[in-house]
Amino acid sequence: MTKHYESDPYGLAKLAKSAQMQKAMTGIANAGLAGARAIAPVASGRYRDSLEVEQATVRAGWRKEERAAARIKATVPYASAVERRNKVLSKIASIIESGG
C-alpha cells in the first residue's frame, strides 16, 4: 500500500499560529525556563528570579508568515551583563534548538 502526501500550505500556516501551537511553544519555553533557573548564577537571586516566559509571535518561512512562539527573558536591568558573562539564555536556546 502506498501513501501520498500533499502539502497544504494554508493548513500549515493555520496550524503554525493556532492556540495549540502557542501552547506547545509555551510548554517548551517553560521547560527551558526551569533549565535556565537551574544554571543561573546566584549572587542575590534577583537575576534567576527575574527569568520568565513570554508568549510571542514571529514571522518566519519564505513567506514571512506569522507563527506562534514563546521567549525566555530576564527582566533585571543588568541581565545583559549576566548573559555576556554566563551565557545562561544562550546555553538554554542551544539545548532547546537541538531537541534536548
HELIX and SHEET records of a PDB file:
HELIX    1   1 PRO A    9  ALA A   16  1                                   8    
HELIX    2   2 ALA A   19  ILE A   39  1                                  21    
HELIX    3   3 ARG A   46  SER A   50  1                                   5    
HELIX    4   4 ALA A   79  ASN A   86  1                                   8    
HELIX    5   5 VAL A   88  SER A   98  1                                  11    
SHEET    1   A 2 LEU A  51  ALA A  60  0                                        
SHEET    2   A 2 GLU A  65  ALA A  74 -1                                        
END                                                                             
